[in-house]
Amino acid sequence: MAADMFRLDGRVAVVTGGGQGIGEAVCRRLAAAGARIGVFDMSAENARRVADAIGGVPMVGDLTKEADLDRVFGEVVKAAGPVDVLVNNAGVASRKGRDVPIWESVREDWEYVFNINVTGLVLCCKAVLPGMIDRRYGRVVNIASIAGKEGNPKMGPYSASKAAVIALTKSLSKELVGKGDICVNSISPAVIQTPILDQLSQEQINMMLSKIPLGRTGKPDEVAALVHFLSSSECSFTTGFCVDISGGRATY
Ligand SMILES: NC(=O)c1ccc[n+]([C@@H]2O[C@H](COP(=O)([O-])OP(=O)(O)OC[C@H]3O[C@@H](n4cnc5c(N)ncnc54)[C@H](O)[C@@H]3O)[C@@H](O)[C@H]2O)c1
């Protein structure tokens, strides 16, 4: 196979949570590489703003609602064609102000985070995988977190949900063996400078920053560069893996 320099011409990529932060950077990066992008976000304003900027398709909805998923995936397929790349990026850190130890957590803290970070992600996979299997091609990139490898204190639901993302990435990659050139990977960022940090206390952010050997937050564009490789046809012998992007915090 000739190297295609990670070009994505002719590919359709859906990015969940594409309206801001890491998701927006991924949308812009994959669009610059030639892909047509479905910008999926529950913020209609942000989904449209990003889609307008890159000639993409806005997909406005809540990924925990199956009716919304049917509608928005139908819209992107109609406008751009079948989905080749799915970047499962949408996620939440906690209910506002609920970064508490596990013994102080309540059922709603767990249900809120797992519903979006795990169940919603699985539902998005289910929306595109039958088509990828039919066409025997696909790339899925799941945005996990360093918290899913290490378990951050006072972030129990988040850490456990991201560990689930890492594990289901491995299960899915094995289930897809023999079904074509379909690779599924996850990545584990440390602190990246985005609005998600508004959901956490400064004390919590300082704790996470203190663990990063490179001594700074990561940038959304740095994450987008890694997602770009994992979304390309040149990522063909890496599947089921969780790639670290943590400024040296996790070297495993
Ligand atoms: N920023 C970090 O430090 C960091 C570190 C590790 C992992 N991550 C992960 O990276 C991903 C993106 O994080 P970010 O910092 O860009 O977050 P962000 O809060 O800036 O953006 C998340 C986007 O997802 C959208 N979204 C949330 N719930 C949704 C739903 N139910 N349906 C549709 N859209 C929904 C939001 O509207 C928002 O646009 C998340 O999965 C997060 O857990 C972030």
The ligand as an ORCA input file, in Angstrom:
! r2SCAN-3c Opt
* xyz 0 1
  N      -9.762     18.429     28.479
  C      -9.124     17.493     29.145
  O      -8.306     17.772     30.042
  C      -9.373     16.041     28.843
  C      -8.464     15.101     29.340
  C      -8.686     13.747     29.065
  C      -9.764     13.366     28.316
  N     -10.642     14.305     27.842
  C     -11.793     13.844     27.078
  O     -11.799     14.471     25.818
  C     -13.151     14.594     25.353
  C     -13.425     16.041     24.948
  O     -13.133     16.855     26.060
  P     -13.106     18.440     25.991
  O     -12.154     18.871     27.034
  O     -12.939     18.939     24.599
  O     -14.602     18.735     26.499
  P     -15.587     19.991     26.284
  O     -16.479     20.025     27.483
  O     -14.818     21.213     25.950
  O     -16.417     19.530     25.003
  C     -17.270     18.430     25.040
  C     -18.315     18.605     23.979
  O     -19.188     17.462     24.042
  C     -20.512     17.914     23.902
  N     -21.425     16.961     24.544
  C     -21.442     16.631     25.864
  N     -22.451     15.787     26.106
  C     -23.061     15.555     24.912
  C     -24.174     14.782     24.524
  N     -24.885     14.061     25.417
  N     -24.551     14.774     23.217
  C     -23.863     15.517     22.313
  N     -22.801     16.285     22.628
  C     -22.408     16.311     23.920
  C     -20.548     19.267     24.581
  O     -21.644     20.065     24.137
  C     -19.188     19.845     24.169
  O     -19.255     20.564     22.966
  C     -14.034     14.115     26.512
  O     -14.404     12.756     26.291
  C     -13.119     14.201     27.701
  O     -13.467     13.314     28.746
  C     -10.455     15.638     28.086
*
